[in-house]
Amino acid sequence: MGWTSELSKFGGHAFLSDPHRMVTFGGKPLHAAEVESPYIIRVAIALLMVAASIPGRSVIRNATPIRRAHPRFVENICSLGARIEWVEGD
């Protein structure tokens, strides 16, 4: 769960209590950020959902697990009104 540091870039407070448990704390407003996604589908989706819930422009780098698991995920979310753009890597 080394990706908990990516949550802190959004302003979230997460504590890794042991290798299998993470505790998150609320109460602070989150802000847009640029984060790095690990190669884990659920984490990539979670980072996208956090970013989508925050005003402003966020960037999720290396989010290819989303497309691998759900090829039309971004298009489907956009059809619901989200403003998400998929940009291929360099």
C-alpha positions in Angstrom: 0.0 0.0 0.0 2.8 2.4 -0.8 0.3 4.4 -2.8 -1.1 6.0 0.3 1.3 8.9 -0.2 -0.5 9.7 -3.4 -3.7 10.4 -1.4 -1.7 12.9 0.6 -1.0 14.9 -2.6 -4.8 15.5 -2.8 -4.6 16.8 0.8 -6.0 13.6 2.3 -4.6 12.2 5.6 -4.0 8.4 5.4 -2.2 6.3 7.9 -0.8 2.8 7.1 -1.4 1.0 10.4 0.1 -2.3 9.1 0.7 -3.9 5.7 -3.0 -4.8 5.3 -4.8 -1.8 6.9 -5.0 1.8 6.0 -7.0 4.4 8.1 -8.1 7.6 6.4 -9.2 10.7 8.2 -11.7 13.3 6.9 -12.6 16.9 7.7 -10.1 18.7 5.5 -10.9 19.9 2.1 -9.1 18.1 -0.8 -7.5 19.9 -3.7 -6.5 19.0 -7.2 -3.1 17.3 -7.7 -0.9 15.3 -10.0 -0.5 11.8 -8.8 1.2 8.5 -9.9 -1.0 5.4 -10.1 0.5 2.1 -9.2 -0.3 -0.9 -11.5 -3.3 -1.9 -9.5 -6.7 -1.6 -11.1 -8.7 -0.8 -7.9 -6.2 1.9 -6.8 -6.2 3.5 -10.3 -10.0 3.7 -10.2 -10.0 5.0 -6.6 -7.5 7.8 -7.5 -9.7 8.7 -10.5 -12.8 8.9 -8.3 -11.1 11.1 -5.8 -9.8 13.4 -8.5 -13.2 13.5 -10.1 -14.8 14.6 -6.8 -12.4 17.6 -6.4 -12.8 20.9 -8.2 -9.9 21.8 -10.4 -7.7 19.8 -12.8 -6.0 16.7 -11.5 -3.7 14.4 -13.5 -3.3 10.7 -12.9 -0.1 9.4 -14.5 0.3 5.7 -15.5 -3.5 5.0 -15.2 -3.3 2.3 -17.9 -4.8 -0.4 -15.5 -8.1 1.4 -15.9 -8.2 1.0 -19.7 -6.9 -2.6 -19.4 -9.7 -3.6 -17.1 -12.4 -1.3 -18.3 -11.7 -0.3 -21.9 -14.6 2.2 -22.1 -14.5 3.5 -18.5 -13.6 7.1 -19.3 -16.1 7.3 -22.2 -18.9 5.9 -20.0 -18.1 8.3 -17.1 -18.0 11.2 -19.5 -21.5 10.2 -20.9 -22.7 10.7 -17.3 -21.4 14.3 -17.3 -17.9 13.9 -16.0 -15.1 16.0 -17.5 -12.3 13.4 -17.9 -9.8 13.3 -20.7 -7.6 10.2 -21.6 -4.2 11.3 -22.8 -1.8 8.7 -24.1 1.6 8.6 -22.6 4.8 9.9 -24.3 
